[in-house]
Amino acid sequence: MIKRLFLFLLSAFLVTGCATALGPVSYKGQVTHQSDLAGRVLLNTGEVTGYSAQSMMYVNGMFIPISTGPMPKLQFGSEDQHVFLQSLKNELVRTGVLKSISENTGKDNLEITVNFAHTEHFPQFQEYKFTVLLLLHCGDKSDSKTYEIMSSDGDSIWAKMNTNALQGKTKAAEKLMVAMIPDIENFAANIRK
């Protein structure tokens, strides 16, 4: 009986940490400049890492140590990065930062490259850390920005303890989008000047 209960609780614990791929992410900020530019948005995937975690589970009056290794399904890998990129394209058009998305290269197109240089997953609190490089190019103008994003920045310990992997991925992706879109907007606003 105790063994069955332990296996049930262990499987419940592991399932709550599991996540499917990231879903669409939206931008909740305000845009002050809209453009008539078409944009081409590219993705480069860099290093994706995850770490081990140890925790304790209370079973039948005693604490049992549980150790988990890196879990690729929980990491912010290329599948999640593609979902983020598609969300970014959608939000750039929806907010009017870009008029359209084009796959063509042209001197009047704004080329945006999102380089996920390194993503890290910390399973203890389902935290995600990104190092992302944004490259912007249009005509003879270029710019680059580097972002360091931590999904749990600003969270209380209680919020960290109650975050599952999908919520952690979503928090990190939303924070990255909030950081990126104003920079793309400012670059687009200064192209015609």
Legacy VTK file of the C-alpha trace (Angstrom):
# vtk DataFile Version 3.0
C-alpha trace
ASCII
DATASET POLYDATA
POINTS 193 float
0.000 0.000 0.000
2.780 2.448 0.933
4.681 1.568 -2.227
1.606 2.257 -4.398
0.977 5.556 -2.632
4.604 6.540 -3.077
4.533 5.693 -6.811
1.277 7.602 -7.237
2.642 10.684 -5.477
5.915 10.464 -7.369
4.153 10.272 -10.724
1.846 13.151 -9.740
4.886 15.202 -8.727
6.674 14.522 -12.017
3.594 15.210 -14.150
3.008 18.608 -12.532
6.489 19.662 -13.633
5.986 18.436 -17.199
4.939 20.825 -19.892
3.986 20.784 -23.475
5.552 23.245 -25.846
5.114 26.941 -25.205
1.822 28.380 -26.436
1.392 31.720 -28.226
2.647 34.725 -26.267
1.135 38.193 -26.548
2.559 41.660 -25.981
0.718 43.639 -23.324
2.662 46.886 -23.696
1.767 50.046 -25.602
3.165 50.973 -29.004
3.550 54.664 -29.825
4.942 54.405 -33.361
3.568 52.372 -36.225
5.422 51.860 -39.490
4.785 50.859 -43.081
7.785 48.519 -43.109
7.778 44.865 -44.051
9.921 42.694 -41.831
11.772 39.451 -42.124
12.237 37.663 -38.796
14.893 34.961 -38.409
15.812 32.620 -35.572
19.164 31.230 -34.462
19.153 28.574 -31.766
22.135 28.370 -29.457
22.954 26.286 -26.411
20.024 24.803 -24.476
20.816 23.482 -20.998
19.003 22.164 -17.963
20.132 21.236 -14.489
19.393 18.640 -11.832
17.126 19.238 -8.879
16.652 17.576 -5.544
13.631 17.862 -3.341
11.850 16.021 -0.580
8.436 14.390 -0.736
6.436 13.652 2.397
5.088 10.087 2.305
3.499 8.214 5.189
5.112 10.245 7.957
8.571 10.546 6.476
10.416 12.627 3.911
11.834 10.816 0.905
14.519 12.491 -1.224
13.747 12.807 -4.918
16.352 13.693 -7.490
15.634 14.652 -11.085
18.127 15.147 -13.848
17.896 17.516 -16.777
14.626 16.997 -18.646
14.831 18.071 -22.312
11.015 18.385 -22.574
11.096 21.039 -19.850
13.932 23.046 -21.368
13.275 26.071 -23.585
14.442 24.313 -26.746
14.055 24.965 -30.451
10.347 24.048 -30.490
9.579 26.705 -27.853
11.876 29.193 -29.587
9.967 28.735 -32.860
6.681 29.359 -31.031
8.179 32.522 -29.509
9.367 33.675 -32.951
5.919 33.149 -34.488
4.350 35.028 -31.561
6.828 37.888 -32.075
5.918 38.092 -35.780
2.212 38.147 -34.949
2.608 40.831 -32.288
4.814 43.071 -34.463
2.076 43.110 -37.119
-0.842 43.281 -34.661
0.628 46.303 -32.866
1.593 48.005 -36.132
5.343 48.059 -35.453
5.570 46.325 -38.843
3.023 46.451 -41.633
3.694 42.874 -42.702
6.041 39.921 -42.414
7.891 38.900 -45.557
10.261 36.054 -46.289
11.937 38.138 -48.979
15.174 39.970 -48.475
15.063 43.562 -49.610
16.877 46.783 -48.876
13.644 48.349 -47.584
12.736 45.370 -45.398
13.603 45.385 -41.733
15.557 42.214 -41.024
15.243 41.013 -37.433
17.390 38.142 -36.155
16.621 36.658 -32.759
19.611 34.680 -31.532
18.856 32.532 -28.477
22.526 32.328 -27.500
21.842 30.348 -24.322
18.737 29.161 -22.522
18.900 27.526 -19.099
16.310 25.609 -17.106
16.465 25.413 -13.318
13.941 22.730 -12.275
13.946 23.540 -8.544
11.452 26.387 -9.135
10.886 25.865 -12.892
12.935 28.974 -13.664
14.243 29.904 -17.106
17.182 32.144 -17.902
17.780 33.462 -21.424
20.703 35.211 -23.030
19.346 36.558 -26.308
20.937 38.737 -28.965
18.671 40.827 -31.191
20.105 42.006 -34.518
18.288 44.682 -36.514
19.198 45.679 -40.061
17.531 47.833 -42.693
19.315 49.541 -45.582
22.488 51.078 -44.206
21.313 51.052 -40.568
22.035 48.308 -38.073
21.715 47.841 -34.336
22.034 45.043 -31.801
20.736 44.476 -28.301
21.527 41.806 -25.730
18.950 40.636 -23.196
19.422 38.699 -19.970
16.003 37.429 -18.901
15.170 35.471 -15.736
11.606 34.168 -15.604
11.299 34.508 -11.827
12.572 38.093 -11.477
10.209 39.910 -9.149
8.484 36.732 -7.912
8.053 35.995 -4.224
9.288 32.678 -2.866
5.656 31.543 -2.735
5.155 32.394 -6.428
8.372 30.550 -7.307
7.235 27.466 -5.428
3.885 27.484 -7.245
5.184 27.877 -10.792
5.097 24.901 -13.125
7.343 24.528 -16.175
4.804 25.842 -18.687
4.142 28.913 -16.526
7.901 29.489 -16.170
8.395 29.280 -19.943
5.512 31.685 -20.513
6.836 34.196 -17.946
10.277 34.188 -19.558
8.866 34.527 -23.087
6.569 37.407 -22.056
9.458 39.240 -20.364
11.598 38.802 -23.461
8.847 40.154 -25.699
8.313 43.154 -23.382
12.029 43.919 -23.650
12.308 43.373 -27.425
9.302 45.071 -28.991
10.124 48.630 -27.779
13.659 48.266 -29.169
12.333 47.070 -32.540
9.762 49.877 -32.496
12.440 52.528 -31.814
14.673 51.168 -34.565
11.791 51.141 -37.067
10.809 54.709 -36.079
14.345 55.963 -36.818
14.811 54.272 -40.198
13.131 56.986 -42.252
14.918 59.828 -40.418
LINES 1 194
193 0 1 2 3 4 5 6 7 8 9 10 11 12 13 14 15 16 17 18 19 20 21 22 23 24 25 26 27 28 29 30 31 32 33 34 35 36 37 38 39 40 41 42 43 44 45 46 47 48 49 50 51 52 53 54 55 56 57 58 59 60 61 62 63 64 65 66 67 68 69 70 71 72 73 74 75 76 77 78 79 80 81 82 83 84 85 86 87 88 89 90 91 92 93 94 95 96 97 98 99 100 101 102 103 104 105 106 107 108 109 110 111 112 113 114 115 116 117 118 119 120 121 122 123 124 125 126 127 128 129 130 131 132 133 134 135 136 137 138 139 140 141 142 143 144 145 146 147 148 149 150 151 152 153 154 155 156 157 158 159 160 161 162 163 164 165 166 167 168 169 170 171 172 173 174 175 176 177 178 179 180 181 182 183 184 185 186 187 188 189 190 191 192
